[in-house]
Amino acid sequence: MDIPTGASPSSANLPENRPKARRPWVMPAVAAGVAVLLAGVAGGAYLVFGRTSASEQPAAKASAQKAAAVTGPDVCAMLPKETVDRLVPQATVTADSRSGEYTITFNCTWANQRISFGEYWRSRQVEVKVDQHRGDGAKTGRSMAQNSFDIDYSSAKYGETAKPTLKKGEKDYTSKVKDIQGVGDGAFAQYVWRRSGNVLWYSYGEAHARVADMTIEVKYQANQQRKDAQIFSSDTVQSVTEDNAIREVTGLAGQIAKGVAAWKAQHPDVLAQPLKVPSATPTAPSASATPTPSPTQLAAMPADCVAAGKAATKLVPGAETRATGGGTGADAQNECRWLNRKIDAGGDVTKTRSVLITTHRFTNRAGAPDAGAAKTFYASRRGGAKSVEDLDSRDVDWAKLSDIKGMGDAAYSQYISYRRGAIFAGSATVTIQKGALVVTVDFAGQQRPDSEPTNSPKVRLMPSKEAVAGALAVSRAYLAGLESGTGGG
């Protein structure tokens, strides 16, 4: 879907007092990477799913559910390939499902945040969430789903006219609710556009629908920016227009509703169970697309990782290790991992700890080290981390970014607490630029009772103090190896 020039709404639609916009549904890569740290996958696999929380329905509620539970719908299979290829070319697909006290949830995301298109970089993402609602006392699952849908509808209607106070440089616009006819037992769509200063500029469409005891949420976000645009600026950004966003989420909601209705027809009066093996695969690229090189597993740790190995194994005793190499163009990369998912913490408690070192080595066309490219890459990473400091999220909290003096040419750290998807974790990231290198050190972990899954409410995240101290220790060991000449360069 092309994004026309002038994608922002007219000034008439941007009064100074509009409702505070909901944050974009795009999850920053730094947050999605937390799950990867504990999942044990190197080489940009994006997300690997651990054991999901699938607690049984409470006995009082289960008695009202006469039919046996079966595996729930595969949301990722509900969109036709041609639809996905059009909206999110070369998408990476991630899925998750879980059982909660009031709902069983099935999620699927199709994302590609960096699509080269002529003079532009494009970003695309579709997210779908399907909730099956449990009955509660005298209320059936269908009644609970209708209540949930009504709340979403009321919230959307409130957003049309609410007037919060905006900070200087902030603008946002929330469209009127559009009722969608012929989709499920009820559906509507809405558009949100937001601009904050010179950095944050986004828009997206979302749709909600209900089919029997299931509710559906669909969001579509898209933007593009010229490749020569100034870093950390919204200069030349074009985000998806209201008409396009509403049209796309309306179509997506219709397709998902049909898939949900088909599942319900096959399994009437059945309470679903979470998928046991969620999918996590990239879609096949089109014939004209340039494939991204796959990382190659290395037979041995690179020298720079060996130099940091003592510090890493101190944090991750009994670690499994793995190293991969790869890269694109002038950015040669390697990843080194130390992971132990089952550290005995005593008292029937299990710890999970992971250290991941990612090194980018930049060269120019002549093959010489390119410090300028490294500085640009570092600045982009830091800007992205800085921009999420104030994001409001129920599942992910980003601490303030802290610049680190005396470490390489430039460095910063940031802590993230992450309770989303299949693996909950506390994680600290230290990112360093030194000459033509950009190095990221991630230290992540959690602990939980032995009998609990990795996304149980009883999971305790590794605290900020421990995570940051560990990431700094590994970072210093890595740099010491470089400076002594034992770590490669």
Backbone torsions as a table, in degrees:
resi	resn	phi	psi	omega
1	MET	NA	122.3	178.8
2	ASP	-74.3	148.5	176.4
3	ILE	-108.2	113.1	-177.0
4	PRO	-70.0	155.8	175.6
5	THR	-63.1	148.6	-179.1
6	GLY	75.2	45.1	-173.8
7	ALA	-75.3	-12.4	179.0
8	SER	-77.5	151.3	178.8
9	PRO	-69.1	162.6	-180.0
10	SER	-67.9	159.3	-178.5
11	SER	-62.8	-23.7	178.3
12	ALA	-64.9	-24.8	179.7
13	ASN	-91.9	5.7	-175.2
14	LEU	-123.4	65.0	174.7
15	PRO	-63.0	157.0	-175.8
16	GLU	-65.1	-24.7	-178.8
17	ASN	-117.3	89.4	174.8
18	ARG	-115.3	164.7	179.7
19	PRO	-62.2	146.1	177.1
20	LYS	-60.3	125.1	-173.1
21	ALA	-68.8	145.4	170.9
22	ARG	-67.8	143.7	-178.4
23	ARG	-65.1	154.8	-179.0
24	PRO	-62.8	149.4	-176.9
25	TRP	-81.3	-8.4	178.1
26	VAL	-68.2	122.6	177.7
27	MET	-86.4	119.9	-179.7
28	PRO	-53.0	146.2	-175.9
29	ALA	-58.6	-32.8	-178.7
30	VAL	-62.6	-31.1	179.2
31	ALA	-79.3	-44.7	179.1
32	ALA	-59.3	-30.3	-179.1
33	GLY	-68.5	-19.0	-179.2
34	VAL	-61.0	-44.3	178.6
35	ALA	-61.9	-35.4	-180.0
36	VAL	-63.5	-38.0	-177.2
37	LEU	-57.5	-40.0	-176.8
38	LEU	-93.5	-9.5	-177.9
39	ALA	-84.5	-18.6	174.2
40	GLY	85.9	29.9	-179.2
41	VAL	-118.4	129.1	175.7
42	ALA	-106.3	168.0	173.0
43	GLY	82.3	31.8	171.9
44	GLY	70.6	40.6	179.2
45	ALA	-79.8	-4.1	174.7
46	TYR	71.2	-57.4	-178.0
47	LEU	-159.9	131.1	174.0
48	VAL	-126.2	137.5	-170.4
49	PHE	-96.0	133.5	174.0
50	GLY	-92.3	-159.1	179.8
51	ARG	-73.2	126.3	-178.9
52	THR	-90.3	156.2	179.1
53	SER	-75.7	120.1	-176.9
54	ALA	-135.8	53.5	-178.9
55	SER	-63.1	147.0	-178.1
56	GLU	-70.6	152.0	176.4
57	GLN	-62.5	136.1	178.0
58	PRO	-52.8	146.1	-172.8
59	ALA	-58.2	-39.0	-178.0
60	ALA	-63.4	-35.4	179.8
61	LYS	-82.2	-34.3	-177.6
62	ALA	-64.5	-29.6	-178.4
63	SER	-64.3	-24.2	179.8
64	ALA	-84.7	-8.9	-178.7
65	GLN	-104.5	99.1	-171.2
66	LYS	-78.3	-32.3	-175.5
67	ALA	-81.7	151.1	178.0
68	ALA	-69.9	144.1	-179.5
69	ALA	-76.6	146.7	177.7
70	VAL	-132.7	167.4	178.9
71	THR	-61.3	137.0	-174.5
72	GLY	-75.7	-177.0	-176.0
73	PRO	-70.8	145.6	174.6
74	ASP	-88.4	95.5	-175.8
75	VAL	-61.7	-35.6	-177.2
76	CYS	-63.6	-22.4	-178.4
77	ALA	-90.1	0.4	-173.6
78	MET	-86.7	-16.4	178.2
79	LEU	-99.4	130.2	177.8
80	PRO	-61.0	148.3	-179.0
81	LYS	-57.1	-38.3	-178.4
82	GLU	-65.7	-33.0	177.3
83	THR	-67.8	-46.1	179.6
84	VAL	-63.1	-45.7	-178.8
85	ASP	-62.0	-33.5	-179.7
86	ARG	-74.5	-43.5	-175.1
87	LEU	-83.4	-39.1	-176.9
88	VAL	-135.2	81.9	-179.4
89	PRO	-58.9	140.1	177.7
90	GLN	52.5	42.7	-175.7
91	ALA	-69.2	145.3	165.2
92	THR	-93.4	129.9	-173.7
93	VAL	-107.8	126.4	176.3
94	THR	-124.8	143.9	-177.5
95	ALA	-133.2	156.8	178.5
96	ASP	-157.0	148.0	171.9
97	SER	-148.2	148.7	-178.3
98	ARG	-155.6	160.3	178.4
99	SER	-110.4	128.5	178.5
100	GLY	-119.3	-175.8	-176.6
101	GLU	-67.3	-34.8	-175.1
102	TYR	-115.8	-18.0	-177.4
103	THR	-141.8	157.7	165.4
104	ILE	-111.3	123.6	-168.9
105	THR	-111.6	138.3	177.7
106	PHE	-128.1	118.4	-177.6
107	ASN	-116.6	151.2	169.8
108	CYS	-149.1	138.1	179.5
109	THR	-129.4	134.5	171.9
110	TRP	-114.5	120.4	-173.5
111	ALA	-141.7	143.9	167.7
112	ASN	-150.9	105.2	-173.5
113	GLN	-88.9	-4.2	-178.3
114	ARG	-145.3	88.4	-179.7
115	ILE	-108.5	120.5	178.0
116	SER	-79.4	123.3	-178.8
117	PHE	-140.1	92.7	-178.5
118	GLY	59.0	-120.4	-178.4
119	GLU	-88.7	7.0	-173.9
120	TYR	-120.6	152.1	162.1
121	TRP	-100.8	128.9	-179.9
122	ARG	-112.5	152.7	177.2
123	SER	-130.7	133.3	-178.2
124	ARG	-138.1	142.9	174.0
125	GLN	-156.5	136.1	171.6
126	VAL	-121.9	130.0	175.3
127	GLU	-125.2	136.9	179.1
128	VAL	-129.2	132.8	174.1
129	LYS	-128.9	128.5	176.6
130	VAL	-118.8	124.5	177.6
131	ASP	-112.7	127.2	167.9
132	GLN	-97.3	126.2	-173.0
133	HIS	-94.0	133.4	176.0
134	ARG	-78.0	153.5	170.5
135	GLY	-70.8	156.5	-179.6
136	ASP	-138.1	104.5	-177.6
137	GLY	63.3	-123.2	-179.7
138	ALA	-79.0	-12.3	-177.9
139	LYS	-86.3	131.0	177.9
140	THR	-78.7	167.4	175.4
141	GLY	-60.1	-36.8	178.6
142	ARG	-62.7	-42.2	179.0
143	SER	-64.9	-41.1	179.0
144	MET	-65.3	-38.1	178.0
145	ALA	-65.2	-40.6	178.3
146	GLN	-64.2	-40.1	177.3
147	ASN	-60.1	-44.2	179.7
148	SER	-62.9	-44.3	178.9
149	PHE	-62.0	-42.0	-180.0
150	ASP	-63.1	-38.5	178.1
151	ILE	-64.5	-44.2	177.9
152	ASP	-61.0	-40.3	-178.9
153	TYR	-66.8	-43.3	179.5
154	SER	-63.4	-40.1	178.3
155	SER	-63.4	-42.0	178.9
156	ALA	-64.9	-41.4	178.1
157	LYS	-64.3	-39.0	177.5
158	TYR	-61.5	-38.5	-179.3
159	GLY	-62.9	-22.2	179.3
160	GLU	-62.4	-36.0	-168.5
161	THR	-124.9	-9.0	-178.6
162	ALA	-60.9	148.0	-173.7
163	LYS	-132.1	81.2	175.9
164	PRO	-79.4	173.8	177.3
165	THR	-91.6	126.5	-179.7
166	LEU	-97.0	148.0	174.6
167	LYS	-76.0	162.6	178.6
168	LYS	-59.1	132.5	179.7
169	GLY	88.0	-2.6	179.8
170	GLU	-99.0	139.6	173.9
171	LYS	-141.2	142.7	171.6
172	ASP	-152.6	158.9	-176.2
173	TYR	-142.1	130.3	174.4
174	THR	-119.9	123.5	-174.1
175	SER	-73.5	168.6	170.8
176	LYS	-67.7	152.0	178.0
177	VAL	-70.5	133.5	176.0
178	LYS	-109.6	115.2	176.0
179	ASP	-71.6	135.9	-178.8
180	ILE	-106.0	120.9	-178.9
181	GLN	-87.3	143.8	172.3
182	GLY	78.6	13.5	178.7
183	VAL	-115.6	114.3	178.8
184	GLY	56.5	-146.5	178.5
185	ASP	-95.9	11.7	-179.5
186	GLY	152.7	141.3	-179.0
187	ALA	-160.6	153.2	175.8
188	PHE	-152.5	163.9	-179.6
189	ALA	-135.8	158.2	179.9
190	GLN	-154.6	156.7	-177.6
191	TYR	-122.8	139.5	178.1
192	VAL	-127.0	132.9	177.1
193	TRP	-128.9	135.4	-178.2
194	ARG	-143.6	143.1	173.2
195	ARG	-137.0	133.9	178.7
196	SER	-135.5	107.2	179.8
197	GLY	63.5	-146.1	-177.1
198	ASN	-100.9	3.2	-173.8
199	VAL	-111.2	-50.7	-170.7
200	LEU	-96.2	119.4	179.8
201	TRP	-149.9	116.3	-178.5
202	TYR	-153.2	164.9	171.7
203	SER	-154.1	157.7	179.1
204	TYR	-159.1	160.2	172.2
205	GLY	-111.0	148.0	175.6
206	GLU	-138.6	150.1	178.2
207	ALA	-135.2	146.9	176.4
208	HIS	-125.1	144.6	178.4
209	ALA	-149.1	162.7	174.4
210	ARG	-131.2	136.5	172.5
211	VAL	-130.4	106.1	-179.4
212	ALA	55.8	-119.9	-177.6
213	ASP	-94.8	18.4	-179.4
214	MET	-119.0	137.2	173.3
215	THR	-110.9	151.5	-175.0
216	ILE	-127.6	134.5	171.0
217	GLU	-123.7	132.5	178.6
218	VAL	-130.3	132.9	174.6
219	LYS	-131.8	141.4	178.1
220	TYR	-130.8	124.9	-179.7
221	GLN	-127.5	139.0	-178.1
222	ALA	-154.1	143.4	172.8
223	ASN	-158.8	170.3	174.5
224	GLN	-150.4	156.5	180.0
225	GLN	-149.6	143.9	179.8
226	ARG	-60.9	144.0	-178.9
227	LYS	-66.4	-24.6	-179.1
228	ASP	-94.4	11.7	-179.3
229	ALA	-69.0	153.7	179.1
230	GLN	-65.3	137.3	179.0
231	ILE	-65.1	146.5	-179.8
232	PHE	62.4	32.3	179.7
233	SER	-135.9	150.3	174.7
234	SER	-88.2	9.9	179.1
235	ASP	-55.0	128.6	178.3
236	THR	70.2	5.3	178.1
237	VAL	-66.8	135.7	172.6
238	GLN	-126.3	120.9	179.9
239	SER	-111.4	160.4	-170.4
240	VAL	-58.1	137.9	-177.7
241	THR	-78.8	164.9	-178.5
242	GLU	-61.5	-48.4	-177.5
243	ASP	-60.4	-45.5	-178.9
244	ASN	-66.4	-42.9	-177.9
245	ALA	-64.0	-46.0	179.8
246	ILE	-63.0	-42.1	180.0
247	ARG	-61.3	-44.9	-175.7
248	GLU	-69.0	-45.5	-178.1
249	VAL	-70.3	-27.8	175.4
250	THR	-63.8	-45.8	177.8
251	GLY	-64.8	-42.1	179.9
252	LEU	-63.7	-43.6	179.3
253	ALA	-60.6	-39.6	178.4
254	GLY	-62.9	-41.8	-179.9
255	GLN	-67.6	-42.8	179.3
256	ILE	-66.3	-40.4	179.6
257	ALA	-61.3	-39.1	177.5
258	LYS	-63.6	-41.9	178.9
259	GLY	-64.1	-41.1	178.7
260	VAL	-66.0	-43.0	179.6
261	ALA	-62.1	-37.3	178.6
262	ALA	-65.9	-40.9	178.0
263	TRP	-64.3	-42.3	179.3
264	LYS	-62.9	-37.6	-180.0
265	ALA	-64.8	-34.5	179.3
266	GLN	-78.2	-25.5	-174.9
267	HIS	-132.3	64.9	-179.7
268	PRO	-66.1	139.8	176.1
269	ASP	58.5	33.2	179.5
270	VAL	-113.4	135.3	173.8
271	LEU	-92.9	119.2	-173.0
272	ALA	-72.6	158.0	169.8
273	GLN	-109.6	151.3	177.8
274	PRO	-57.6	151.1	176.8
275	LEU	-64.5	136.0	-177.6
276	LYS	-77.8	-32.9	-179.4
277	VAL	-131.3	84.0	178.8
278	PRO	-62.4	152.6	-179.7
279	SER	-85.8	152.8	177.1
280	ALA	-154.4	81.3	-172.6
281	THR	-137.3	147.1	172.8
282	PRO	-79.6	142.9	176.6
283	THR	-72.8	153.6	-178.8
284	ALA	-66.6	132.2	179.6
285	PRO	-71.4	156.8	177.1
286	SER	-70.7	167.2	-176.5
287	ALA	-62.9	-29.8	-177.7
288	SER	-87.3	-6.3	-175.6
289	ALA	-79.0	149.5	175.0
290	THR	-90.9	115.2	-175.9
291	PRO	-68.3	148.0	175.3
292	THR	-83.4	128.6	-178.8
293	PRO	-58.6	138.1	178.6
294	SER	-80.6	142.8	177.6
295	PRO	-66.6	150.1	-179.1
296	THR	-110.2	130.6	177.6
297	GLN	-71.6	132.0	-177.3
298	LEU	-92.8	148.0	-178.3
299	ALA	-71.6	-26.5	-178.4
300	ALA	-144.7	158.5	177.2
301	MET	-63.8	137.2	172.5
302	PRO	-61.1	158.9	-175.1
303	ALA	-59.7	-38.4	-178.7
304	ASP	-65.4	-35.2	178.2
305	CYS	-71.6	-35.6	177.7
306	VAL	-59.5	-39.1	-179.4
307	ALA	-62.9	-30.6	-179.9
308	ALA	-94.7	-0.5	-172.5
309	GLY	-63.0	-38.5	-178.6
310	LYS	-62.9	-44.0	178.7
311	ALA	-65.8	-37.1	-178.6
312	ALA	-68.8	-44.5	-178.0
313	THR	-70.9	-23.5	173.8
314	LYS	-65.6	-35.7	178.5
315	LEU	-80.5	-30.3	-176.4
316	VAL	-125.5	77.4	-179.7
317	PRO	-63.8	142.7	179.1
318	GLY	65.9	30.4	-172.7
319	ALA	-71.7	144.3	161.8
320	GLU	-81.3	138.0	-178.4
321	THR	-117.5	152.5	178.5
322	ARG	-157.5	144.3	177.2
323	ALA	-135.6	139.9	176.6
324	THR	-132.0	156.3	176.7
325	GLY	-132.6	154.0	179.8
326	GLY	175.7	-144.6	179.3
327	GLY	128.8	171.2	178.8
328	THR	-133.1	131.5	175.4
329	GLY	58.4	-124.6	-175.7
330	ALA	-86.4	7.1	-178.8
331	ASP	-113.7	96.0	176.0
332	ALA	-87.2	134.3	-172.8
333	GLN	-129.9	150.0	165.4
334	ASN	-143.2	150.4	178.7
335	GLU	-124.8	137.7	176.8
336	CYS	-127.6	132.9	-174.6
337	ARG	-129.5	141.5	169.4
338	TRP	-123.4	122.4	-173.5
339	LEU	-141.9	134.3	170.0
340	ASN	-141.2	113.2	-177.8
341	ARG	-85.3	-12.1	-172.1
342	LYS	-133.6	68.0	175.4
343	ILE	-90.3	122.5	-178.9
344	ASP	-72.8	114.4	-179.6
345	ALA	-98.8	4.4	-180.0
346	GLY	82.6	155.8	178.2
347	GLY	63.8	35.6	-179.4
348	ASP	58.8	36.4	177.8
349	VAL	-118.5	136.2	179.4
350	THR	-114.0	134.3	174.7
351	LYS	-104.6	148.7	169.3
352	THR	-122.7	131.9	179.1
353	ARG	-136.8	144.5	-179.5
354	SER	-146.2	134.8	169.7
355	VAL	-118.8	131.4	178.1
356	LEU	-131.6	125.0	176.2
357	ILE	-112.2	122.8	178.1
358	THR	-117.3	123.7	-177.5
359	THR	-116.1	128.7	174.0
360	HIS	-110.7	126.2	176.9
361	ARG	-115.3	118.3	-174.9
362	PHE	-101.9	136.2	176.6
363	THR	-131.0	155.3	177.0
364	ASN	-89.7	-172.9	-176.0
365	ARG	-64.0	-25.2	179.0
366	ALA	-85.6	-2.8	179.7
367	GLY	88.4	5.1	179.5
368	ALA	-86.5	153.8	178.1
369	PRO	-55.1	136.6	-175.9
370	ASP	-118.0	89.9	-179.5
371	ALA	-66.4	-31.8	179.5
372	GLY	-62.1	-43.8	178.2
373	ALA	-64.3	-38.2	178.8
374	ALA	-64.6	-41.3	178.6
375	LYS	-62.3	-41.6	179.6
376	THR	-64.4	-43.9	179.8
377	PHE	-63.4	-44.3	178.9
378	TYR	-61.3	-44.7	-179.6
379	ALA	-61.5	-37.7	178.2
380	SER	-65.7	-43.7	178.4
381	ARG	-62.7	-45.0	-178.8
382	ARG	-64.4	-41.2	179.1
383	GLY	-61.8	-40.5	178.0
384	GLY	-64.7	-41.8	178.6
385	ALA	-66.8	-38.8	-179.9
386	LYS	-65.5	-36.2	-174.0
387	SER	-69.9	-18.9	-177.4
388	VAL	-98.5	4.1	-178.4
389	GLU	-54.8	-40.7	-173.3
390	ASP	-103.3	13.9	179.0
391	LEU	-68.9	135.0	178.0
392	ASP	-93.9	121.2	179.5
393	SER	-145.2	138.7	176.8
394	ARG	-69.8	-29.4	-169.6
395	ASP	-105.5	-24.8	-174.5
396	VAL	-132.5	131.2	176.5
397	ASP	-123.9	127.3	178.7
398	TRP	-102.8	125.6	175.6
399	ALA	-75.9	168.7	177.1
400	LYS	-63.0	140.7	175.8
401	LEU	-71.2	136.9	179.7
402	SER	-120.8	117.9	174.3
403	ASP	-72.5	143.5	-176.4
404	ILE	-113.5	121.8	178.8
405	LYS	-86.6	145.5	174.6
406	GLY	77.3	15.4	178.2
407	MET	-120.3	107.7	-175.8
408	GLY	61.6	-153.3	175.5
409	ASP	-83.9	-27.4	177.2
410	ALA	-164.3	148.0	-179.5
411	ALA	-160.4	154.1	174.5
412	TYR	-148.9	162.3	176.1
413	SER	-132.3	157.2	177.6
414	GLN	-156.2	140.3	178.7
415	TYR	-107.1	142.8	179.2
416	ILE	-130.7	130.5	168.0
417	SER	-103.4	128.6	-165.9
418	TYR	-130.4	115.6	176.3
419	ARG	-129.0	73.3	-176.4
420	ARG	-149.6	137.3	177.5
421	GLY	78.6	-147.3	-169.4
422	ALA	-89.1	-17.7	-175.3
423	ILE	-133.8	120.8	175.6
424	PHE	-93.3	145.0	-177.8
425	ALA	-160.8	153.8	164.8
426	GLY	-104.2	133.8	-171.9
427	SER	-142.9	137.7	173.8
428	ALA	-116.5	139.3	178.8
429	THR	-121.6	130.6	171.2
430	VAL	-115.6	123.7	179.7
431	THR	-116.7	130.6	-172.8
432	ILE	-128.8	137.7	169.7
433	GLN	-114.2	125.7	178.1
434	LYS	-140.5	107.2	-176.5
435	GLY	61.2	-124.8	-178.3
436	ALA	-92.2	10.4	-179.9
437	LEU	-106.6	144.8	165.3
438	VAL	-127.1	121.3	-174.9
439	VAL	-118.9	132.1	175.7
440	THR	-118.4	126.7	177.1
441	VAL	-114.3	121.7	179.2
442	ASP	-114.7	132.0	174.2
443	PHE	-126.7	118.6	-173.5
444	ALA	-132.3	154.1	177.9
445	GLY	-174.5	169.8	177.8
446	GLN	-157.4	168.5	167.5
447	GLN	-143.8	154.3	-173.4
448	ARG	-159.8	160.0	171.7
449	PRO	-59.6	145.8	-175.0
450	ASP	-53.5	-34.1	-174.4
451	SER	-84.4	-3.9	-174.8
452	GLU	-95.9	148.3	176.0
453	PRO	-74.9	171.5	-174.9
454	THR	-72.0	-10.8	176.1
455	ASN	-119.4	28.5	178.5
456	SER	-71.4	149.2	173.2
457	PRO	-59.2	-17.6	-179.3
458	LYS	-86.8	-0.6	176.9
459	VAL	-65.7	134.3	172.2
460	ARG	-106.0	122.5	-179.1
461	LEU	-74.5	147.3	173.0
462	MET	-61.3	127.4	-174.9
463	PRO	-71.3	160.7	-175.8
464	SER	-56.2	-46.0	-175.6
465	LYS	-59.4	-46.2	179.4
466	GLU	-67.0	-43.2	-176.5
467	ALA	-65.0	-47.3	-178.2
468	VAL	-65.9	-43.7	179.8
469	ALA	-60.4	-41.7	179.3
470	GLY	-65.8	-45.1	179.8
471	ALA	-62.7	-38.0	178.3
472	LEU	-66.7	-40.4	179.9
473	ALA	-61.4	-44.7	178.8
474	VAL	-67.1	-39.0	179.6
475	SER	-61.9	-43.6	-180.0
476	ARG	-65.4	-39.2	178.1
477	ALA	-64.6	-39.4	178.4
478	TYR	-62.3	-48.9	-178.8
479	LEU	-66.1	-35.8	178.0
480	ALA	-62.1	-37.4	177.2
481	GLY	-64.9	-39.2	176.9
482	LEU	-63.6	-45.9	-175.9
483	GLU	-68.7	-31.5	179.6
484	SER	-81.9	-11.0	-179.2
485	GLY	88.5	0.3	179.6
486	THR	-90.4	-9.0	-174.7
487	GLY	-102.7	4.2	-178.8
488	GLY	77.1	177.3	-179.2
489	GLY	-154.2	NA	NA
